[in-house]
Amino acid sequence: MDQIFESHFGGNQSSNGGEADAYCPKCRADTSHIILESYGDEMRRVQCAVCGDVHAYKKPRGAEEEAEPVSVSRRKALKKLGWRQGVETYDRAHAVRYSPKARLEIHQLVVHPSFGVGFVAEVLGDNKAELVFRDDVTRVLVHGRGTTDEELAGESIEAEELQNLLKLELGPSPEELAAERERRQAEEDAEKRRIAEEKRLEAERARAEEAARREAERAAREAERERKRQEKETARREREAERERARAEKEAAREAARKAKEEERQRKQAEREAQIAERKAEQDRKRSEREAEKAKKAAEREREREARREAIEAEREKKAQERAAEQERRLQERDRERERKEKEREKLKLEREKERQRLAAQREKEKLKAQKAREAEQARKLKEKEKLRAQREKEKLKAQREKEKLKAQREKDKLKAQKARAAEQARKLKEKAKKQKARETEGARKPKDKKKVAKKASKPAAKAKPAKSKSSAKPAKKTAKKVTKKAAKKPATRAKTAAKPKSKTQATSKRAAGKKATKSTTAKAKKKSTKAKAAAKTKTKTAKSAAKKRPKAKR
């Protein structure tokens, strides 16, 4: 149990068990929380007292902050089962160990080496799935990257190992948590009181030491501050002297630079004027050269133009001669082409005539062939019509025979039923006669039985001892007289016609046997009649189905 508590609460770290205000992400508000895990003064895991959600400790956000808006993805996530409900609801027989190569399915339990036991809440695209782990922590992980069937199936988890992992994840029951929380609370309170006393004593000692140390440090700081002030003053004086010296050097350098710039400017002005004069002379020289060059080029162009004009005239005459020769050659070729085309036209005309004759012969053959096919088709149709007519005649005869058979069967069934009814009536008459005879024998037997009863009653009265009183003997005589009177009152005709009487049990057994026999005969007759009716129905059905299947005559 201690191992389970330590694994659930994080090893040997202390658990507070008290209450504190914190922000609940499920309620989206500041609520009262139970402290489940803490390390020193730092709260790590808490449980909301309103909704029971277990999560990491978050500082309260204050009443003035508005609740964070719920996004579409968060709203979808809220509709899904929580981690605890999913682990308790979904099938544990198909749990697998997580691997990027294994293919995951919706609502499948997964054991992750870092996040623990979780389940697949949603299968996304691109071989990704959304998994929910302890405290409803969602993670999007890859899956189905394997190439073989074994890699895609993944490593299955045994039921015992999964049960142990879930025990560690779910932790102990609420009652055990409460008892452990109270025990640890008491231990922590005692430990806190001891630590507080030690801290108070330590703080007093530390305060005294700190006061002495602060006094020594204050004196040292004062001395150090004075030393630094003097160093700063000396440094300031040195900087002032250095600035004065630099200012003088800069002023001298500026004056020297100004003089050098003025000299440089005058030198450049003289150089520019010299360059301008040189450029003017150069431009005059180049202008004269250009004019001479232009005159020379104009004379050359005139000579070239004259030579070109002569060459063009000669070329034009040569082209005129060539055109005349070309025209003559084209006329000759046109005449040759006309003769060749005339020959080809004659040849094509002959070929077309031959093709026309061949097509006419082919059309004649096809007409004869089509006529033969039509005649054969007509003959085949006539044969089919004759065949159908014969088949219909056969079917008519067959249906007629079936009707006659059914009529004969019905007549037989009627005769059988009449015979059964006659037999039944005869049996009933016999039964009535038997019953009448049994009643008559029973009526004749009853007076004799009463006489025997009277004799038996009188015998004990006669054999009685003489010591008894007269009153005891009188009732016996009276009973005997009553019996004889009743016997005398019975009709004499029954006694004359009745035979020797039988016992009541024999008569009742005979009656029961007669009833059973009548019932069996009626049941047999009913069975036969029902069988005959069923056979007649089946025959009519077969005849109707044959008539429906029969092909109709073509109009």
ZADREN-537229 format. One record per residue (C-alpha): residue in three letters; x, y, z. Coordinates in steps of 0.05 Angstrom, whole numbers, plus 5000, padded with zeros to 4 digits. Example, Ala and Ser with C-alpha at 12.3 -4.5 7.8 and 13.67 -1.06 7.14 Angstrom:
! residues 2
ALA524649105156
SER527349795143
***
This chain:
! residues 555
MET500050005000
ASP505850475017
GLN508850344949
ILE502250504915
PHE501651154955
GLU508751354938
SER507951194864
HIS501351584862
PHE503852194901
GLY510752224870
GLY515651814912
ASN517852084980
GLN515352784965
SER510653065018
SER503053145008
ASN499653725042
GLY492253525041
GLY489954225058
GLU485754705016
ALA487755294974
ASP484755744920
ALA487155594849
TYR484855654776
CYS480955054750
PRO481654964673
LYS475354524671
CYS470955024710
ARG474655614677
ALA474355994743
ASP477956074811
THR475355524858
SER477355184923
HIS482254604913
ILE484854024956
ILE492553984955
LEU494653284933
GLU502153384923
SER506953904948
TYR514453974955
GLY516254425013
ASP512055055004
GLU510954924930
MET504154624910
ARG504654154851
ARG498153754841
VAL491153954866
GLN483953704860
CYS478154174847
ALA472954144903
VAL467254334853
CYS468253864793
GLY473453374822
ASP478453494765
VAL485753334784
HIS490853784750
ALA497354164762
TYR496854764808
LYS495355424774
LYS495256094809
PRO488356424816
ARG486956924760
GLY482557394800
ALA475157574796
GLU476258144748
GLU478957694692
GLU473857434642
ALA473356694628
GLU477456474569
PRO473356354505
VAL471955644486
SER474655474417
VAL471354994368
SER476654464380
ARG475954544456
ARG468354484450
LYS469153834411
ALA474053574463
LEU469153724520
LYS464153234489
LYS469052654492
LEU469852184551
GLY474852354605
TRP480951924617
ARG478251554677
GLN471451414643
GLY474851194579
VAL479650724615
GLU473950404654
THR469150374594
TYR473250144534
ASP475549434519
ARG482149234553
ALA483148594513
HIS485948964452
ALA490849414489
VAL497549524454
ARG504249834470
TYR505350494433
SER509850494373
PRO509850954311
LYS509550324268
ALA503350034301
ARG496450224273
LEU491650504325
GLU484050464325
ILE478650894357
HIS477450754432
GLN483550284436
LEU487650284501
VAL494950474490
VAL500950424539
HIS505950984525
PRO512950954556
SER512751694576
PHE505451874584
GLY502851214614
VAL496150884599
GLY491451254552
PHE486251134498
VAL485151364426
ALA479951924427
GLU480152074352
VAL483751814290
LEU486252404247
GLY488952424177
ASP496252324155
ASN497151724202
LYS495952144264
ALA491452014325
GLU489252414385
LEU490452044451
VAL487952214521
PHE492452054580
ARG491952154655
ASP488852814679
ASP485452864609
VAL492053064577
THR491353014501
ARG497052864454
VAL497152794378
LEU501752224360
VAL503651874295
HIS501751154281
GLY501250644225
ARG508350764197
GLY510050014196
THR510949624131
THR509448904153
ASP503148624185
GLU506848474251
GLU509249194256
LEU502249464241
ALA498948994292
GLY503749234347
GLU505648904413
SER499648694454
ILE499348804530
GLU497448244577
ALA491348354621
GLU495348284686
GLU500548794666
LEU495149284643
GLN491449194709
ASN497749344749
LEU499149964707
LEU492050214715
LYS492550104791
LEU498750534792
GLU495351064747
LEU488651074782
GLY491751054852
PRO488250854916
SER480850944934
PRO478051604961
GLU477351315032
GLU484651095032
LEU486651775004
ALA482852125059
ALA485951695114
GLU492851775085
ARG491752525076
GLU489652605150
ARG495652195174
ARG500452595131
GLN497053235151
ALA498353085225
GLU505552895210
GLU506653525169
ASP503453965222
ALA508253685275
GLU514053745227
LYS512054455210
ARG511554655283
ARG518554355296
ILE521354695234
ALA518055355254
GLU521255335324
GLU527955165294
LYS527155725243
ARG525256215297
LEU531556055338
GLU535756055276
ALA532656715255
GLU534357035322
ARG541556805317
ALA541857025245
ARG538857705262
ALA544357835314
GLU549757605267
GLU546658005211
ALA546458645253
ALA553958575270
ARG555558405198
ARG551458995172
GLU555059475219
ALA561959225195
GLU559659265123
ARG556959975133
ALA563760215160
ALA567359875103
ARG562460175053
GLU563560875082
ALA571160795075
GLU570460525006
ARG565761084986
GLU570661615011
ARG576461284973
LYS572261264909
ARG570161994917
GLN577462214921
GLU579361784861
LYS573562094822
GLU575862794840
THR582962674817
ALA580362344753
ARG575762944741
ARG581663434747
GLU585863014699
ARG580162984649
GLU579363754652
ALA586763854637
GLU586563344581
ARG580463694550
GLU583964374551
ARG590164084518
ALA585963724465
ARG581964364451
ALA588364764437
GLU591064214391
LYS584564194353
GLU584464944344
ALA591664944315
ALA589964354269
ARG583664714244
GLU587665354227
ALA593064944189
ALA587664574151
ARG584065214132
LYS590565504103
ALA592064864065
LYS584964864036
GLU585665584012
GLU592365423977
GLU589364793946
ARG583365183920
GLN587765703885
ARG592065163854
LYS585864803827
GLN583065453799
ALA589365573758
GLU589364853734
ARG582064913711
GLU583465543671
ALA589365203636
GLN585164593620
ILE579565023590
ALA584565373543
GLU587364683522
ARG580364413509
LYS578565013466
ALA584664923422
GLU583364173415
GLN576164303395
ASP578264783339
ARG583264273312
LYS578163713313
ARG572864143278
SER577564283220
GLU579363543215
ARG571963343214
GLU570363833158
ALA576063563115
GLU573762843129
LYS566663013110
ALA568663293042
LYS572862673028
LYS567162203046
ALA562162593003
ALA566562492941
GLU567361742957
ARG559861662965
GLU558561992899
ARG563361502864
GLU560260902899
ARG553161132880
GLU555061172806
ALA558260472807
ARG552160182842
ARG547360492791
GLU551260162734
ALA551359482769
ILE543859522782
GLU542459652708
ALA546659052688
GLU543158612740
ARG536358832716
GLU537958632643
LYS540557962666
LYS534257822707
ALA529758002648
GLN533357492605
GLU532756962660
ARG525257102669
ALA524057012595
ALA527856342596
GLU524056122659
GLN517356302628
GLU518955882567
ARG521055292610
ARG514555352652
LEU510255352589
GLN513554712566
GLU512654382634
ARG505354592637
ASP504054262570
ARG507453612594
GLU503453632660
ARG496953732621
GLU498453112578
ARG500152702639
LYS493752902675
GLU489652732614
LYS492652032614
GLU491351952689
ARG484052182680
GLU483051652626
LYS486051122671
LEU481751332731
LYS475451322687
LEU477050602667
GLU478350392739
ARG471750722762
GLU467950352708
LYS470949692730
GLU469449842804
ARG462250022786
GLN461249362750
ARG464348972808
LEU459849332860
ALA453649192817
ALA455348452815
GLN456648442890
ARG449948792904
GLU446448262863
LYS449747712902
GLU447948042969
LYS440648122946
LEU440247382929
LYS443447202995
ALA438647663035
GLN432647362998
LYS434946653015
ALA435946863089
ARG428947163091
GLU425946533061
ALA429746103112
GLU427446563169
GLN420146513146
ALA420745753143
ARG423845743213
LYS418346183241
LEU412945743210
LYS416245133243
GLU416445493310
LYS409045683303
GLU407244953288
LYS411444723347
LEU408245223394
ARG401245033370
ALA402844293383
GLN405644463451
ARG399444853469
GLU395044273447
LYS399043803491
GLU398544263550
LYS390944333540
LEU390343583539
LYS394643523600
ALA390544053638
GLN384143683617
ARG386943033643
GLU388943383708
LYS381843653716
GLU378842963704
LYS383742663755
LEU381943203806
LYS374443083793
ALA375442323803
GLN379542453866
ARG374042903894
GLU368842363879
LYS373141853915
ASP374042323974
LYS366442443977
LEU365141683976
LYS370341584031
ALA367342134073
GLN360241834063
LYS362841144083
ALA366341444144
ARG359941814164
ALA355841164156
ALA360940774196
GLU360941314249
GLN353241304253
ALA353240544258
ARG358540574313
LYS354541094351
LEU348240654346
LYS352140064374
GLU354940504429
LYS347840734447
ALA345340004449
LYS351139804493
LYS349840384541
GLN342440204544
LYS344039474560
ALA349139694613
ARG343940154646
GLU338839584647
THR343739104679
GLU345739624729
GLY338439744748
ALA337238994759
ARG343538914801
LYS341939474851
PRO335839134888
LYS339838494900
ASP345538904929
LYS340739264976
LYS337938585000
LYS344938345016
VAL346438985055
ALA339938875096
LYS341838155112
LYS348738365134
ALA345738905179
SER340838415211
LYS346137885226
PRO350138305277
ALA343638495313
ALA341737755321
LYS348537555346
ALA348438095400
LYS349137875474
PRO342637805516
ALA345438245571
LYS344438865528
SER338139285534
LYS332239285485
SER333839985462
SER340339745430
ALA336839195389
LYS331239645362
PRO335540075315
ALA338239465278
LYS331139205264
LYS328939895240
THR334639955190
ALA333239265161
LYS325839445151
LYS327740105116
VAL332339745068
THR327039225049
LYS321939765038
LYS326540144990
ALA328039514951
ALA320639364944
LYS319240064916
LYS323939944855
PRO320439754789
ALA319539014777
THR320639054702
ARG328039204712
ALA328938614757
LYS325738144706
THR329738374644
ALA336438494678
ALA341637954674
LYS346937784724
PRO349838464749
LYS357138654740
SER361439124783
LYS361439874774
THR368839904754
GLN367739424695
ALA361939844669
THR365740494673
SER371940184639
LYS367539944581
ARG364440634573
ALA371440964571
ALA373840454520
GLY367740604476
LYS369041344480
LYS376341254461
ALA374540824401
THR369641344375
LYS374741894384
SER380141504347
THR375541344288
THR373242074281
ALA380442314284
LYS382541824230
ALA376742044185
LYS378542774195
LYS385842644178
LYS384042284114
SER379342844093
THR384643384106
LYS389842994067
ALA385142924008
LYS383643674009
ALA391143844013
ALA392643383953
ALA387043703912
LYS389644403929
THR396744223908
LYS394243933842
THR390244563826
LYS396344993842
THR400844583796
ALA395644633740
LYS395245393749
SER402845483749
ALA403445053685
ALA398045483652
LYS401846123671
LYS408545853646
ARG405345643580
PRO407846123524
LYS402446583495
ALA400946553421
LYS403847113379
ARG398547573351
***
